[in-house]
């Protein structure tokens, strides 16, 4: 799913009030399908109508490791939890 202002607007209307962008680094190169699978298995995938989740945006990074993301949550505390879970899903200790 491409990051757009529509996603941020939808998350706001669904009750989300915190969001951030950053780069999640995988310990080894992975494909987009693998990155998406990891988000889904960790319960982090954002779906329309949800109030939280992670969206990968831009294209697959050339190195296959540094994935740009946007994270959306209802609170800043919950946002921090999602980012910790994202780092764990990609096999790193921090973002």
N, C-alpha and C positions, 0 to 999 in steps of 0.2 A: 504494500500500500504506500503510495507516495505521500509525503508530508505536505499538508496544505493548510491554509487558514481554515478550511472547512472542518478539519479534524479538531483544531483548537477551539473553534466555535461550538462544535458538537459536544466536546468534552465539557466546556463551560456550561452549556445548557443542561447537560446531564448531571451537573453538580460538582465537577472537578474544579479545583481552585488553585492547584499547584502544577507546574510543569517545568521541565528543564530540557536542555539539549546537551549533548556531549558525544564522546567517542568511547565505545566499549571495545577493548582489545582482547582478541582471542589469543590463547597461548600458541596456537598453530594456525596456519591458514585454513579457512573453511569456505565452502560455497554458500551462496545465498540460501539455497534449500536447507543446508545444514544450520545456518544461522536462524532461519525461520523455525526449523524443527526445535531448536534449543529454546527459543522464546515460547513456543507452544507448550512444550513439555514442562517448562518452569511456570506455566500459567501466567506468562507476562504479555502474551499477544493481545494487542488492542483490537477490539471489534467495535463497529459502529453501535452506539447505544450503551456501551460500557462507560463507566466513569473513570477507569484507569487502565493502564497498560503501557507497552513500549512499541514504538513504531520505528523501524529502520528506514532511513531515507537516503537519498542519493543512490548511486549504483554500487555494486560490489566493489570494495576497495581493491586497488591494484595488488596490494600485498596480501589480501584475503584475511587480514587481521584487525584492522582499525575501522570498525563499523560505526557510522554516524547514526545517532538515535535521538528521538524525543520521548520523554517519559511523562505521563500524565497521571495525576492522582488527586484525591479529594483534599488531602492535607500535606503539608511539607514533611511531616514525620513519615507518612505513608510513602511519599515520593522517595525519601531516603532509603526506605526498606526495599522499594522496587529496584533502585539502582544497585544496592548490595546484591540482590538476587540476580540482577542482570550480569554483574561481574562474575558471580559464581557460575551462572549458566554458560558463560564464555570461557570459564576456566582460569580467570584471573582474580587477584585479591582486591583489586580496586580499579576504579575508572579513571 
